């Protein structure tokens, strides 16, 4: 029997789009990641969308996010061009 790996929340977002951008960046860096959405509550954009990783990858995932300036941090923080 294989040992189950613990999954932990890396970061929470209000937008599934932002969460999926982060997921893609992590996967491009070789870190398996997932997005968990409570579809019932999120239908009205109230529930957080969670980006999850294996616990063994948590510190590396945090480094990837810290080094990726172009990733959205919080809603409304994306640069706006005039």
C-alpha positions as CSV (number, residue, x, y, z in Angstrom):
1,X,0.0,0.0,0.0
2,X,1.4,3.4,-1.0
3,X,1.7,6.2,1.5
4,X,-0.8,9.0,0.9
5,X,0.7,12.5,0.5
6,X,-0.7,15.4,2.3
7,X,-2.2,18.2,0.2
8,X,-2.0,21.7,1.5
9,X,-3.4,25.1,0.5
10,X,-0.8,27.3,-1.0
11,X,-2.9,30.4,-1.5
12,X,-6.6,31.5,-1.7
13,X,-8.1,33.7,-4.5
14,X,-11.5,35.2,-5.2
15,X,-11.2,34.5,-8.9
16,X,-10.9,31.1,-10.5
17,X,-9.0,32.7,-13.3
18,X,-6.3,34.0,-11.0
19,X,-6.0,30.6,-9.3
20,X,-5.7,28.8,-12.6
21,X,-2.9,31.2,-13.8
22,X,-1.0,30.4,-10.6
23,X,-1.7,26.6,-11.1
24,X,-0.3,26.9,-14.7
25,X,2.8,28.7,-13.5
26,X,3.5,26.1,-10.8
27,X,3.0,23.2,-13.3
28,X,5.3,24.9,-15.8
29,X,7.9,24.9,-13.0
30,X,7.4,21.1,-12.5
31,X,5.2,21.4,-9.4
32,X,2.0,19.5,-9.4
33,X,-0.9,21.8,-8.4
34,X,-4.6,21.8,-8.3
35,X,-7.5,24.3,-7.9
36,X,-10.3,23.6,-5.5
37,X,-13.5,25.6,-6.1
38,X,-16.7,25.3,-4.1
39,X,-19.0,25.7,-7.2
40,X,-22.1,26.2,-5.2
41,X,-20.8,29.1,-3.1
42,X,-18.5,30.4,-5.8
43,X,-21.5,30.9,-8.2
44,X,-21.8,34.3,-6.6
45,X,-18.0,34.9,-6.2
46,X,-18.1,34.6,-2.4
47,X,-16.1,31.5,-1.6
48,X,-12.3,31.4,-1.9
49,X,-10.7,29.5,-4.7
50,X,-7.8,27.5,-3.3
51,X,-4.6,26.6,-5.1
52,X,-3.2,23.4,-3.5
53,X,0.1,21.5,-3.7
54,X,1.6,18.5,-2.1
55,X,3.1,19.4,1.3
56,X,6.6,18.3,0.1
57,X,6.4,21.0,-2.7
58,X,5.1,23.9,-0.5
59,X,8.3,25.8,0.0
60,X,9.3,25.5,-3.6
61,X,5.9,26.6,-4.7
62,X,6.2,29.7,-2.5
63,X,9.5,30.5,-4.1
64,X,8.0,30.2,-7.6
65,X,5.3,32.6,-6.7
66,X,7.7,35.0,-5.1
67,X,9.9,35.1,-8.2
68,X,6.9,35.4,-10.6
69,X,6.1,39.2,-10.6
70,X,3.6,38.8,-13.3
71,X,1.3,36.5,-11.3
72,X,-1.8,38.1,-9.8
73,X,-1.5,38.5,-6.1
74,X,-4.8,39.8,-5.0
75,X,-7.9,40.9,-7.0
76,X,-7.4,44.4,-8.4
77,X,-3.6,44.3,-8.2
78,X,-3.1,43.6,-11.8
79,X,-1.5,46.4,-13.8
80,X,-4.0,48.5,-15.8
81,X,-2.9,50.3,-19.0
82,X,-4.4,53.6,-19.9
